[in-house]
Amino acid sequence: MKSFMLAAVGASLVIASPAMAQWQPDKPVNIIVPWSAGGSTDQVTRIVAPIIEEALGTSVVVVNQPGASGSIGTKAALDAPRDGYTWTANAIANNATYAVTGLVPDTSIADYAIYLHVANVPVVSVNADSEYEDFGQLLEAMRSGDSVTIGTAGVNSSGGMALAAIREAAGGELNARMV
């Protein structure tokens, strides 16, 4: 996984647009991670930061600004001067829904320039000791009224979005509680 990520970052820097290639920073670049330190977005950003430093020839500072489903740090990045020195590490699912949910109003996906995309595939899993042996059994339990607790990073997270997609595909309400 790490070698794939390094290759993806390297490729994205090599095929950057000519306009981006002309920009040469003369001070550190801040990457705001709108989540707590230690989470997956923070870890990926800290792995990628030295590669970006080498490509840009300047320091990259990872700054964690968590809160409100990532909208606090995201808003800080959007409110920063548009000079290339403040980036944000976030999920496209979050960026696309902030305006809809009212967490970062008056924004759209067009407000973001994507510099790196790492696949984020939600996975449904249960404890090995669970009574559910396959997804069908789990879905049936959620349909029948059994209380099923689902761990996600929140309503706006890719896991929350996946649950919404499962609800829609299943044709309605499911008795699932996100924590």
C-alpha atoms as one frame of an Amber mdcrd trajectory, in Angstrom:
protein
   0.000   0.000   0.000   2.757   2.439   0.939   4.666   1.815  -2.304   1.450
   2.295  -4.305   0.800   5.570  -2.497   4.350   6.776  -3.129   4.009   5.893
  -6.806   0.659   7.687  -7.022   2.061  10.817  -5.404   5.144  10.711  -7.599
   3.036  10.330 -10.723   0.745  13.178  -9.711   3.719  15.471  -9.192   5.366
  14.470 -12.477   2.222  15.043 -14.547   1.288  18.311 -12.838   0.077  21.067
 -15.129   2.615  23.518 -16.585   0.997  26.340 -14.597   1.640  24.474 -11.367
   5.204  23.715 -12.426   5.922  27.459 -12.658   4.980  28.129  -9.035   7.982
  27.978  -6.723   7.138  28.420  -3.042   9.467  30.556  -0.961   7.992  29.644
   2.415   6.484  26.510   4.012   3.226  25.052   2.719   0.620  24.221   5.367
  -1.623  21.215   4.846  -4.648  21.405   7.118  -5.983  18.013   8.142  -9.525
  18.725   9.333  -9.495  15.626  11.537  -7.708  14.563  14.718  -4.089  13.488
  14.727  -3.606   9.757  14.239  -6.583   9.143  11.966  -6.282   7.781   8.452
  -6.290  11.190   6.742  -3.600  12.427   9.129  -1.473   9.326   8.558  -1.711
   9.533   4.762  -0.891  13.251   4.845   2.174  12.681   7.022   3.398   9.938
   4.658   2.903  12.167   1.619   4.286  15.404   3.160   8.010  14.535   2.717
   7.391  13.626  -0.936   5.669  16.963  -1.522   8.527  18.734   0.316  11.051
  17.163  -2.026   9.029  18.040  -5.123   8.406  21.647  -4.057  11.765  22.293
  -2.416  10.189  23.704   0.722   8.886  22.515   4.085   5.389  21.128   4.454
   3.689  21.583   7.816   0.789  19.283   8.713  -1.732  21.138  10.891  -4.638
  19.272  12.504  -7.819  21.368  12.864 -10.594  18.903  13.753 -14.225  19.568
  14.493 -17.731  19.607  13.016 -17.199  16.650  10.669 -14.062  18.203   9.229
 -15.717  21.494   8.329 -13.685  23.665  10.746 -10.338  22.844   9.147 -11.844
  22.859   5.669 -13.301  26.337   6.222  -9.931  27.535   7.545  -8.294  26.367
   4.317 -10.986  27.990   2.163 -10.672  31.258   4.111  -6.872  31.330   3.734
  -5.327  33.513   1.032  -5.439  31.740  -2.339  -1.673  31.884  -2.708  -0.888
  28.161  -2.780   0.501  28.013   0.747  -2.552  26.485   2.459  -3.871  23.116
   1.369  -6.347  20.746   2.964  -6.360  16.970   3.141  -9.937  15.832   2.949
 -12.277  13.355   1.326 -14.088  14.357  -1.836 -17.314  13.056  -0.277 -16.936
  15.618   2.500 -16.047  18.494   0.192 -19.040  17.742  -2.013 -21.534  17.700
   0.858 -20.436  20.567   3.115 -22.665  23.100   1.319 -25.644  20.716   1.260
 -25.407  20.045   4.994 -24.776  23.703   5.813 -21.434  22.977   7.483 -19.530
  25.129   4.961 -22.214  27.146   3.173 -21.708  28.942  -0.136 -19.144  26.459
  -1.433 -19.119  23.901  -4.186 -16.786  21.179  -5.380 -15.411  23.787  -7.829
 -13.787  25.559  -4.849 -11.282  22.714  -4.534  -8.238  21.830  -6.617  -7.572
  18.130  -6.097  -3.837  17.370  -5.811  -3.971  13.755  -4.689  -6.674  11.143
  -4.715  -6.267   8.009  -2.652  -9.005   5.408  -3.010 -11.325   5.190  -0.055
 -13.481   2.102  -0.331 -15.943   1.591   2.531 -16.007  -1.963   3.841 -18.767
  -3.606   5.834 -17.416  -5.999   8.443 -18.559  -7.554  11.691 -16.837  -9.083
  14.683 -15.769 -12.687  14.091 -18.087 -13.720  16.946 -21.083 -11.974  15.365
 -24.277 -13.863  14.613 -24.205 -12.417  11.071 -22.353 -14.631   8.608 -22.866
 -12.523   5.489 -24.076  -9.115   4.380 -27.552 -10.448   3.590 -28.070 -11.528
   7.207 -26.864  -8.157   8.481 -29.156  -6.299   6.078 -32.115  -8.464   7.082
 -31.445  -7.682  10.749 -31.439  -3.949   9.976 -34.705  -4.309   8.044 -36.439
  -6.399  10.712 -36.059  -3.881  13.489 -33.051  -5.303  15.303 -30.850  -2.499
  16.546 -27.567  -2.592  14.631 -24.769  -0.236  15.640 -22.478   0.940  12.857
 -19.141   2.641  13.439 -18.288   5.449  11.018 -16.462   8.761  11.174 -19.829
  10.548  11.026 -22.764  11.342   8.787 -20.588  13.216   6.274 -17.840  10.588
   6.195 -17.444   8.090   3.395 -18.785   5.450   5.811 -21.833   7.609   6.505
 -22.314   8.113   2.778 -21.989   4.356   2.226 -24.703   3.705   4.825 -26.962
   6.237   3.073 -26.334   4.440  -0.232 -27.124   1.069   1.384 -30.357   2.529
   2.802 -31.359   3.823  -0.627 -30.457   0.563  -2.390 -32.375  -1.393   0.255
 -35.460   0.674  -0.476 -35.948   2.607   2.697 -35.348   2.833   6.380 -32.936
   0.558   8.162 -32.631   0.262  11.909 -28.966   1.235  12.023 -27.414   3.628
  14.504 -24.111   5.318  13.667 -21.581   5.869  16.415
